Amino acid sequence: MEVKLSDTQQSELRRKLVGIYFDEFDEEISDFKADRLLDAFIEKLAPAIYNTAIQDMKQFMFTQLEDLEALFEKK
């Protein structure tokens, strides 16, 4: 699975990652290192997060359909 970020998204996530790294480890990292970390996170974590989100949405939709079905059965 390939995740494509817009330049704006990449820049915003890089900024957040630099901030998190500084807050958590009291160290500054370069934009280059932040981009490499972000790429690694996306490669390693995105598929699991995406699949979890899909499963959550499927469960939500299933629940909504059950509720709708029950609503029409009563009439």
N, C-alpha and C positions, 0 to 999 in steps of 0.2 A: 504494500500500500504506500503510495507516494503522497505526501502532504506538501502542497504548494502554498506558501505564504506570500501575501503581497509585500511590497517593499515597506509599506506602512506597518503591517503586522510584524514583520521581521524586526523593524526598528524598535517598535514598542516592546516586543518580547525581549529583545536584547537589552533595552534600557531597564526593564524589570529584573532581568537576570543579573545584571551588574549590581543593581540595588540590593537584591536578595543576597548575593554573594558577599557584599560588603557588610550588610546587617548581620548575617549569620556567622561569617568567618573573620570579619574585620580586616579584609584584604580587598584591594582593588584588582580587577581583572580587565584586560584590554577588550575592546570590541571584537577583535579577532577570536580571542578565547571564548568570549560569550557566544559568538556565532557558532563555534565548534561544539560547545556544550549544548546549545539549542538544537543543532543538527543531530547530535547524539541522542538527546532526549526524545526528539521527534521520531527518530528511527527506532528506538528501543521501546518507548512508552506509548506512542500514538496508536498503534494497532490495538493494544489492550484497552485503552481509554475509549477508542472508537467502538470496539465491539461491546463494551459495557454500556455505552450510550445507546447503541442499537437495541440491545436486550432490554434496557429500561424503557425505551420508547415502544417496543413491541408489547411489553407488559402493560404499559399505560394505555395503549390503543386497545388491547384485549379487554381491559377493565372497562373502558369507555363503551365498547361494543356490547359487553355484557349488560351494562347499565341501560343502554339504549334498548336492547332486546327485552329486558325486564319491564321497561316503561311501556313498550307496545303490547306486551303480553297481558298487561292489566286491563287494557281497554277493550 
